[in-house]
Amino acid sequence: MLAVLLGSQFVVNFIGMGLVLFGVALVIVTLSFWRAARIDPEALAPLEVMQDRKFNRADSQMRIELLNKFRPAGAEPIENMTAPSVLSREPDSEPEKEVLDSFSHDDDAFDIIENPNVVPDLIDPLIHYQHENGGH
């Protein structure tokens, strides 16, 4: 009985020490990633301002002021900012392209019925029987 207790205690201690070592390894990896990280260039600062709620709620003049405040040193300030026009997928001047179907439809699984009141027997015999007898 004592051997079983010592054995299970050893296993628990071994797993516990393994988890502690794994945690220490994760801390070391995290610190190495932090040290290897680079600082964002100054040119990206306006992008951080643009994601802010204050920027989204501001009028156009306030937006220009916020962007100019965080522009890199030596960059020309923004004086006038106009929203881009809505882009369409294709210009209106371009004619609509004809769709060319390169597949043969001779072996399609359905046929087009010229007279919709006539239901062929192959679809549903009960519907055909119902139409013949005038039932509902």
Summary of the structure (lengths in Angstrom):
residues: 136
radius of gyration: 37.0
end to end distance: 84.2
largest distance: 91.9
contacts: 192
relative contact order: 0.05
helix: 50%
strand: 0%
